[in-house]
């Protein structure tokens, strides 16, 4: 799972049952420490005490529908990254298998300019569209379009969806 302290993953099995697999700050991974021997010994003890972050699913084929990652910043504000896209990933779970699923935490902004339209996409893991929230509300993302001489030609605010 990603380094986010809280989150949920949504998957659907082959017969249409949807599962929500979630974790919270009590399950958060132990922070990495330096390679010094005292720190390494403390880190090893912390890992042994850390809760198991695995979530169980019956064996079968699944389609990942979306995810929501939550983190609180140094000012106490909660930030959420929310992604949904039917069929974003296919997963197969075998009996007694542990499947480690990693999500790319990076955010990419992609833009496109046509004669009368400018669009910006907020992209997350596997090219899926993201919505960014702060304190439960979509954050406004402003932009400015400049020509090759650096003169501002257009400005606006991204509309999600």
MIDO-636822 format. One record per residue: residue number from 1; residue in one letter; x, y, z of N, C-alpha, C, O in turn; chain. Coordinates in steps of 0.02 Angstrom, whole numbers. Each point is the difference from the previous one (the first is absolute). Layout:
(rec NUM, A, (X, Y, Z), (X, Y, Z), (X, Y, Z), (X, Y, Z), A)
...
This chain:
(rec 1, X, (42, -59, 0), (-42, 59, 0), (44, 62, 0), (59, -3, 19), A)
(rec 2, X, (-86, 58, -40), (39, 61, -4), (17, 29, 69), (-24, -25, 51), A)
(rec 3, X, (65, 77, -50), (21, 31, 62), (-53, 43, 32), (13, 31, 51), A)
(rec 4, X, (-72, -29, -79), (-54, 40, 29), (-26, -36, 62), (-8, -61, 1), A)
(rec 5, X, (-5, 100, 52), (-20, -29, 64), (-70, -31, -2), (-14, -47, 37), A)
(rec 6, X, (-29, 73, -79), (-68, -26, -4), (-19, -7, -74), (24, 37, -43), A)
(rec 7, X, (-65, -86, 30), (-23, -7, -68), (-47, -58, -9), (-13, -38, 47), A)
(rec 8, X, (-12, 31, -107), (-45, -54, -18), (10, -17, -73), (16, 43, -42), A)
(rec 9, X, (-24, -107, 27), (5, -26, -68), (-66, -35, -15), (-26, -37, 42), A)
(rec 10, X, (-1, 49, -101), (-64, -30, -19), (10, -47, -58), (28, 19, -52), A)
(rec 11, X, (-50, -81, 60), (6, -51, -52), (-67, -36, -9), (-41, -2, 46), A)
(rec 12, X, (31, -25, -107), (-61, -39, -15), (21, -68, -24), (46, -6, -40), A)
(rec 13, X, (-79, -47, 66), (17, -68, -22), (-37, -16, -65), (-37, 41, -26), A)
(rec 14, X, (46, -102, 1), (-27, -19, -65), (-76, -7, -1), (-30, -2, -54), A)
(rec 15, X, (-2, -2, 113), (-74, -4, 2), (-32, 66, 19), (-61, 4, 8), A)
(rec 16, X, (103, 49, 1), (-28, 67, 12), (2, 23, 72), (-22, 56, 14), A)
(rec 17, X, (46, -97, 33), (4, 21, 70), (57, 50, 7), (56, -12, -22), A)
(rec 18, X, (-70, 69, 54), (50, 52, 11), (27, -6, 70), (-38, -8, 48), A)
(rec 19, X, (104, 13, -41), (34, -2, 64), (37, 65, 12), (30, 29, -45), A)
(rec 20, X, (-34, -6, 107), (38, 59, 22), (54, -24, 48), (-16, -28, 53), A)
(rec 21, X, (78, 37, -71), (57, -20, 41), (31, 64, 27), (25, 41, -39), A)
(rec 22, X, (-26, -31, 105), (24, 63, 27), (52, -10, 53), (6, -54, 30), A)
(rec 23, X, (32, 105, -17), (50, 1, 53), (-1, 70, 30), (-22, 48, -32), A)
(rec 24, X, (48, -41, 93), (1, 65, 32), (66, 11, 35), (45, -42, -3), A)
(rec 25, X, (-39, 99, 37), (65, 18, 30), (25, -51, 51), (60, -3, 12), A)
(rec 26, X, (-104, -36, 18), (23, -52, 47), (39, -54, -36), (40, -36, 31), A)
(rec 27, X, (-51, 30, -96), (35, -50, -40), (60, 29, -36), (34, -36, -37), A)
(rec 28, X, (-21, 101, 46), (51, 34, -41), (68, -34, 6), (19, -25, 53), A)
(rec 29, X, (16, 24, -108), (66, -32, -2), (49, 39, 44), (-7, 61, 8), A)
(rec 30, X, (55, -95, 19), (51, 31, 42), (47, 39, -45), (20, -24, -53), A)
(rec 31, X, (-2, 84, 74), (45, 42, -39), (69, -33, -3), (23, -31, 47), A)
(rec 32, X, (9, 40, -105), (67, -26, -8), (49, 41, 41), (-10, 60, 9), A)
(rec 33, X, (61, -92, 16), (51, 35, 39), (67, -8, -36), (5, -33, -51), A)
(rec 34, X, (46, 65, 79), (66, -4, -31), (29, -69, 11), (-30, -42, 34), A)
(rec 35, X, (88, 29, -64), (31, -66, 4), (42, -11, 63), (32, -52, 7), A)
(rec 36, X, (-31, 100, 38), (39, -9, 61), (-28, -59, 39), (-60, -12, -1), A)
(rec 37, X, (104, -25, 35), (-20, -63, 32), (-54, 10, 53), (-46, -41, 4), A)
(rec 38, X, (49, 94, 36), (-52, 11, 51), (-67, 15, -32), (-52, -26, 21), A)
(rec 39, X, (54, 68, -73), (-62, 15, -36), (-28, -62, -35), (-60, -10, -1), A)
(rec 40, X, (105, -31, -27), (-23, -61, -34), (-33, -48, 49), (-51, -30, -17), A)
(rec 41, X, (79, 23, 76), (-29, -45, 50), (-68, 26, 22), (-47, -39, 7), A)
(rec 42, X, (41, 106, 4), (-64, 29, 20), (-51, -8, -56), (-58, -16, 13), A)
(rec 43, X, (79, 26, -76), (-44, -7, -57), (-26, -72, -5), (-59, -10, -13), A)
(rec 44, X, (102, -38, 24), (-20, -70, -3), (-53, -15, 54), (-48, -37, -13), A)
(rec 45, X, (57, 64, 73), (-49, -10, 54), (-66, 34, -18), (-53, -28, 12), A)
(rec 46, X, (57, 88, -42), (-61, 35, -20), (-38, -38, -53), (-62, -4, 3), A)
(rec 47, X, (98, -26, -51), (-33, -39, -52), (-35, -61, 30), (-55, -17, -22), A)
(rec 48, X, (86, -15, 71), (-31, -58, 32), (-64, 19, 36), (-46, -40, 5), A)
(rec 49, X, (43, 102, 22), (-59, 23, 36), (-53, 31, -46), (-58, 7, 21), A)
(rec 50, X, (77, 10, -82), (-47, 33, -45), (-57, -47, -19), (11, -60, -11), A)
(rec 51, X, (-72, 86, 8), (-57, -42, -20), (7, -26, -72), (32, 32, -42), A)
(rec 52, X, (-61, -88, 29), (0, -30, -66), (-47, 40, -44), (-59, 8, 16), A)
(rec 53, X, (83, 18, -73), (-39, 42, -44), (-35, -39, -56), (-30, 30, -44), A)
(rec 54, X, (35, -96, 45), (-32, -40, -52), (-76, 0, 9), (-25, 6, 55), A)
(rec 55, X, (-10, -14, -110), (-73, -6, 0), (-17, -62, -40), (31, -14, -52), A)
(rec 56, X, (-80, -24, 75), (-16, -65, -31), (-55, 7, -52), (-49, 36, 10), A)
(rec 57, X, (57, -73, -64), (-51, -7, -52), (-5, -74, -17), (50, -36, 2), A)
(rec 58, X, (-109, 13, -20), (-5, -70, -24), (39, -7, -65), (6, 48, -38), A)
(rec 59, X, (21, -107, 24), (36, -10, -63), (-47, 16, -59), (-60, -13, 3), A)
(rec 60, X, (89, 41, -56), (-40, 16, -59), (30, 57, -39), (55, 24, 14), A)
(rec 61, X, (-92, -3, -65), (20, 56, -43), (-38, 62, 21), (-60, -3, 13), A)
(rec 62, X, (97, 58, -11), (-29, 63, 23), (18, 56, -49), (51, -2, -34), A)
(rec 63, X, (-94, 52, 33), (13, 61, -37), (4, 57, 50), (-46, 10, 40), A)
(rec 64, X, (100, 27, -43), (8, 58, 44), (-44, 57, -27), (6, 18, -58), A)
(rec 65, X, (-49, 9, 101), (-46, 53, -19), (24, 69, 20), (-18, 50, -32), A)
(rec 66, X, (58, -46, 85), (22, 65, 23), (36, -5, 66), (7, -54, 29), A)
(rec 67, X, (16, 111, -7), (34, 4, 65), (-9, 71, 27), (-14, 47, -37), A)
(rec 68, X, (23, -42, 102), (0, 65, 34), (56, -2, 51), (1, -44, 44), A)
(rec 69, X, (45, 91, -49), (56, 4, 45), (-7, 63, 43), (-17, 54, -26), A)
(rec 70, X, (31, -59, 90), (-8, 56, 47), (64, 12, 37), (35, -47, 20), A)
(rec 71, X, (-19, 110, -9), (59, 19, 38), (-15, 66, 35), (-35, 43, -28), A)
(rec 72, X, (62, -34, 87), (-7, 63, 37), (67, 36, -4), (52, -29, 15), A)
(rec 73, X, (-54, 93, -34), (63, 38, -6), (22, 27, 68), (-33, -10, 50), A)
(rec 74, X, (89, 45, -50), (29, 26, 62), (-44, 52, 34), (12, 16, 59), A)
(rec 75, X, (-62, 11, -93), (-46, 49, 29), (-65, -31, 24), (-46, 34, 22), A)
(rec 76, X, (42, -101, -27), (-60, -35, 22), (-55, -4, -52), (-54, -24, 16), A)
(rec 77, X, (67, 47, -77), (-49, -3, -54), (1, -70, -32), (53, -28, -12), A)
(rec 78, X, (-112, 1, 0), (-5, -66, -33), (-3, 10, -75), (-38, 42, -25), A)
(rec 79, X, (79, -80, -11), (2, 0, -73), (-20, -69, -25), (20, -51, 28), A)
(rec 80, X, (-60, 50, -81), (-23, -63, -30), (15, 1, -75), (-8, 51, -34), A)
(rec 81, X, (31, -107, 9), (5, -12, -71), (-52, -54, -16), (2, -54, 28), A)
(rec 82, X, (-48, 69, -72), (-53, -47, -16), (3, -16, -75), (1, 45, -42), A)
(rec 83, X, (-1, -110, 27), (3, -22, -69), (-53, -54, -12), (-7, -46, 40), A)
(rec 84, X, (-30, 52, -94), (-47, -52, -20), (4, -8, -76), (2, 48, -37), A)
(rec 85, X, (-1, -111, 17), (-1, -16, -72), (-15, -74, -5), (42, -42, 19), A)
(rec 86, X, (-100, 24, -43), (-15, -71, -7), (54, -34, -43), (16, 22, -55), A)
(rec 87, X, (10, -76, 81), (49, -38, -37), (70, 28, -1), (38, -13, -47), A)
(rec 88, X, (-20, 53, 97), (66, 30, -1), (56, -51, 5), (55, 11, -26), A)
(rec 89, X, (-68, -67, 60), (51, -53, 6), (-36, -67, 10), (-53, -2, 31), A)
(rec 90, X, (82, -51, -56), (-25, -67, 11), (46, -34, 50), (61, 6, -3), A)
(rec 91, X, (-91, -42, 51), (38, -35, 52), (-25, -72, 3), (-59, -13, -7), A)
(rec 92, X, (106, -34, 18), (-19, -69, 11), (29, -21, 67), (60, 7, 12), A)
(rec 93, X, (-104, -31, 33), (21, -23, 66), (-4, -76, 1), (-54, -28, -11), A)
(rec 94, X, (110, -4, 26), (3, -73, 6), (-9, -18, 73), (11, 42, 44), A)
(rec 95, X, (-32, -103, -31), (-8, -24, 69), (67, 3, 37), (51, -20, -27), A)
(rec 96, X, (-52, 45, 88), (59, 6, 43), (55, 43, -30), (58, -9, 17), A)
(rec 97, X, (-75, 55, -62), (49, 44, -31), (-4, 69, 33), (-54, 23, 17), A)
(rec 98, X, (111, 9, -10), (2, 70, 21), (19, 41, -61), (54, -9, -29), A)
(rec 99, X, (-99, 53, 9), (11, 43, -57), (15, 70, 27), (-43, 30, 32), A)
(rec 100, X, (102, -5, -46), (18, 67, 23), (-19, 49, -55), (25, -4, -57), A)
(rec 101, X, (-69, 50, 73), (-24, 49, -48), (29, 68, 18), (-9, 25, 55), A)
(rec 102, X, (45, 4, -103), (29, 66, 11), (-37, 50, -43), (-16, -13, -58), A)
(rec 103, X, (3, 72, 86), (-31, 54, -36), (51, 57, -6), (33, 17, 48), A)
(rec 104, X, (-28, 11, -107), (45, 56, -12), (-32, 62, 30), (-56, 18, -19), A)
(rec 105, X, (90, 14, 65), (-28, 58, 35), (9, 66, -39), (-27, 51, 20), A)
(rec 106, X, (63, -53, -75), (13, 61, -37), (-63, 25, -36), (-45, -38, -17), A)
(rec 107, X, (44, 103, 8), (-55, 33, -36), (30, 33, -62), (51, 34, 4), A)
(rec 108, X, (-83, -44, -61), (23, 30, -62), (-55, 45, -27), (-59, -18, 1), A)
(rec 109, X, (78, 76, -25), (-47, 44, -34), (14, -3, -75), (56, 12, -21), A)
(rec 110, X, (-107, -29, -18), (6, -3, -73), (-45, 53, -29), (-58, 8, 21), A)
(rec 111, X, (83, 29, -69), (-42, 52, -31), (-6, -11, -75), (41, -34, -32), A)
(rec 112, X, (-94, 64, 5), (-12, -4, -72), (-31, 66, -22), (-46, 25, 33), A)
(rec 113, X, (70, 2, -86), (-24, 63, -26), (-23, -11, -72), (37, -24, -42), A)
(rec 114, X, (-99, 43, 29), (-26, -1, -68), (-18, 73, -17), (17, 45, 38), A)
(rec 115, X, (-49, -34, -94), (-14, 69, -22), (-41, 39, 51), (14, 59, 12), A)
(rec 116, X, (-64, -90, 18), (-44, 37, 45), (-6, -32, 69), (-42, 21, 40), A)
(rec 117, X, (83, -70, -26), (-8, -36, 63), (68, -18, 30), (46, -21, -35), A)
(rec 118, X, (-41, 29, 100), (59, -19, 38), (-22, -47, 55), (-46, 16, 37), A)
(rec 119, X, (77, -73, -32), (-19, -47, 53), (61, -24, 37), (55, -6, -28), A)
(rec 120, X, (-64, -7, 92), (53, -26, 43), (-28, -62, 35), (-55, 2, 28), A)
(rec 121, X, (93, -57, -30), (-20, -60, 35), (46, -11, 59), (61, 8, -6), A)
(rec 122, X, (-90, -27, 62), (39, -18, 60), (2, -76, 0), (-52, -33, 6), A)
(rec 123, X, (112, 4, -14), (9, -71, -12), (37, -33, 58), (49, 27, 26), A)
(rec 124, X, (-72, -87, -7), (33, -39, 52), (23, -67, -26), (15, -7, -59), A)
(rec 125, X, (-12, -42, 102), (26, -66, -14), (-34, -31, -62), (-62, 2, -6), A)
(rec 126, X, (101, -30, -38), (-24, -34, -62), (-43, 46, -44), (-45, -24, -34), A)
(rec 127, X, (59, 89, 35), (-34, 47, -45), (-72, 16, 19), (-36, 28, -41), A)
(rec 128, X, (15, -45, 101), (-68, 13, 21), (-8, 73, 23), (46, 30, 28), A)
(rec 129, X, (-105, -2, -42), (-14, 69, 21), (-6, 5, 76), (-30, -43, 32), A)
(rec 130, X, (58, 96, -4), (-1, 11, 72), (-41, 62, 18), (-4, 47, -40), A)
(rec 131, X, (-25, -48, 98), (-28, 59, 30), (36, 11, 65), (12, -47, 38), A)
(rec 132, X, (7, 109, -24), (38, 17, 60), (-46, 39, 47), (-32, 49, -20), A)
(rec 133, X, (30, -71, 83), (-40, 33, 51), (43, 23, 57), (50, -32, 17), A)
(rec 134, X, (-68, 89, 13), (31, 22, 63), (-58, 15, 47), (-46, 37, -16), A)
(rec 135, X, (50, -67, 76), (-52, 9, 50), (-69, -19, -28), (-50, 33, 16), A)
(rec 136, X, (48, -85, -58), (-63, -24, -26), (-29, 37, -60), (-53, -18, -24), A)
(rec 137, X, (89, 69, 0), (-25, 39, -57), (50, -2, -57), (61, 1, 11), A)
(rec 138, X, (-86, -4, -72), (44, 1, -58), (40, 64, 2), (-27, 54, 11), A)
(rec 139, X, (92, -59, -23), (41, 61, 1), (-2, 33, -68), (1, -34, -51), A)
(rec 140, X, (-3, 100, 51), (3, 34, -65), (72, -1, -25), (47, 10, 38), A)
(rec 141, X, (-39, -22, -102), (66, 2, -31), (-3, 52, -55), (-34, -9, -51), A)
(rec 142, X, (69, 64, 62), (3, 54, -49), (57, -12, -49), (50, -32, 17), A)
(rec 143, X, (-57, 59, -77), (53, -6, -49), (4, 63, -41), (-47, 40, -3), A)
(rec 144, X, (104, -30, -29), (11, 56, -46), (33, -28, -62), (48, -38, 4), A)
(rec 145, X, (-72, 58, -62), (27, -21, -64), (40, 58, -28), (-25, 55, -7), A)
(rec 146, X, (88, -69, -9), (44, 52, -28), (21, -19, -70), (3, -58, -18), A)
(rec 147, X, (12, 110, -22), (27, -14, -66), (75, -11, 6), (28, 2, 54), A)
(rec 148, X, (5, -15, -112), (72, -15, 4), (43, 59, 22), (58, -10, 17), A)
(rec 149, X, (-86, 70, -17), (36, 59, 24), (-11, 12, 75), (27, 47, 28), A)
(rec 150, X, (-67, -90, 3), (-13, 7, 72), (-58, 46, 16), (-13, 13, 59), A)
(rec 151, X, (-22, 11, -110), (-58, 44, 12), (-61, -42, 16), (-15, -48, -35), A)
(rec 152, X, (-19, 65, 89), (-59, -38, 21), (-57, 12, -49), (-19, 57, -13), A)
(rec 153, X, (-8, -112, -14), (-54, 4, -49), (-67, -20, 29), (-53, 24, -23), A)
(rec 154, X, (54, -67, 73), (-63, -24, 28), (13, -26, 70), (53, -27, 14), A)
(rec 155, X, (-102, 35, 30), (4, -29, 67), (-68, -28, 18), (-51, 21, -27), A)
(rec 156, X, (52, -67, 74), (-64, -30, 19), (9, -47, 59), (53, -2, 32), A)
(rec 157, X, (-105, -36, -20), (-1, -48, 54), (-22, -67, -28), (-47, -3, -39), A)
(rec 158, X, (82, -50, 59), (-17, -67, -22), (-68, -20, 28), (-13, 9, 60), A)
(rec 159, X, (-30, -35, -104), (-63, -30, 22), (8, -75, -2), (19, -28, -51), A)
(rec 160, X, (-33, -5, 107), (6, -73, 3), (-56, -33, -39), (-56, 27, -3), A)
(rec 161, X, (71, -85, -27), (-51, -39, -35), (-10, 27, -66), (-41, -26, -38), A)
